[in-house]
């Protein structure tokens, strides 16, 4: 039996990258810590942000809080090819030049360490070069069964 993509509960994150002055970002629920200094993300083949991650060799991960539903919807329902998702949002860049949201719980600035193919998606392992807790206490935004 195959699991549907939305059967398990996941925290929601924004993954973002920058290459040649182009910013891109997407909401992902498939992100997890796999070592003390490594995170794993899964990005589909249709994602323009995936192109930026692979070209730049880096990405930023911003952990969203429960009150950031509109941010999740913006990054989860529009394409960076058509929309400047960062317009009007406060963000900074890490040492990798990847965009990181200011109003979230935690940011991770990562360099791409490994890339694996999986049925058209890419599993990307990032080495965390910098982590910043922006909120000591927070309720994570959760994704399950197709909604937040």
N, C-alpha and C positions, 0 to 999 in steps of 0.2 A: 504494500500500500504506500502510495506517495502522500506525504504531508502537504496540505495546502500551505501556501506561503504565509498565511495569517493565523495559523492555529496556536502558535506559542505567543506568549506575551514578551514584548521587547521594549526597552527604553528607546526614545527617539533622539537622534543626533543629527546635526548638520555637518556634512562633510564638504569641504571647500578646497579649491586650489586656484592658483594663478599661474599663467604662462604667457609670456610676451604681452603683458598688460591686460590680458583677458581674465576676468574673474568668473568663476562658476561654483555652484553649490547645489547640493541636493539633500533631502531628508532621507536618512537611512535608519532602519530598525535593526538591520543585521550588522552590528558592530559589537565586538567583544574584546576584552583584554585576554591575551594568550600567554603573557609572561609579565614580569615586573616592568619591563620597558618595551613591550610590543602590544599592538592592537591589530585586530583583523577586521576588515570591512569587505562587504560584497557589493559590487557595483555592476549593474546591467550594461549590456552592449549598446543600448540606445542612448546612454548618458553622455552628454557633452562634457560634464565634469570629469568623467572617467578619462576622456582624452587629455584634459588638462593635468590630471594627476600623473598619467603615464609620461606626458611630455616634460613636466616639471620635476618629476621624481619626488614629489612631496604632497602632503595634504594636511589640512587642519581639521580637527574634530571638535565640535562644540556640543556639549551635553545640554539638552533642553530641559527646562523646568515645566511643571504642570501649567503654569500661566502663559506659556509660549505657543499655544495652539495655533494662532494665526501665523506665526513664523514657520511652524511645521507645515502648515497648509501651503504657504507661499513656496517653500523649498521642495515640497512634495508633489505639487500639482502643476507647476509651470516649468518650462525648459529654460536653461541659461542661454540657449541659442536665441531665444525670443525676448527674454525679460532680464532686466538688471535687478536681480533679487536683493542686491545689497543697497539699492537706492533707499535712503531714509533710515537705514539700520546703522547702529553704532558698531563698528568693528575695528580691529587692529590686525596687524600682520605679525607673525612670528619670525624667527630667524630664517625659516625656509621661504618666507614671503607669502605663506598661505594665509588666507583670511580666517579670522577667529572672531566670533561674536562676543561683544562686550557684556550683553545682558543674558548670560546663561550661567549654569552651575560650575562648569569645568571646561577648560580648553586643553587640547593636546596638539602640539605642533609636531608633525611626524615626517620623517624621510622614508621613502619606499624602500623596504628591505627585500621583499620577495613578491612575486606576482604569479598566480596560478590560474589556469583556465578551468572553468567549470560550466559546461553547457551554455556557452555564450556570455556568461558573466565572468568577471574577474574577482578572484579572492586576492586582496591586497593586504600584505602584512607591512605595517609601518613601525619603524623604530621611533619611539617617543624621544624627541630631543628637548622638549620643554613641556611641563604640565603646570597649569595654574588653576587653583581653586578660586572661583570668584564669589561663591556663596558657601558659607559653612553648613547651613541647613537648607534643604530644599526637597520638594516632592518632584520626582521625575515625571516627565510626560511619557505616557505608555501607549503603545500601539498593539491592538489585538483585534482580530477578526475584521480587518479592513477599516478600522476607525481609531481615533485617539481617545 
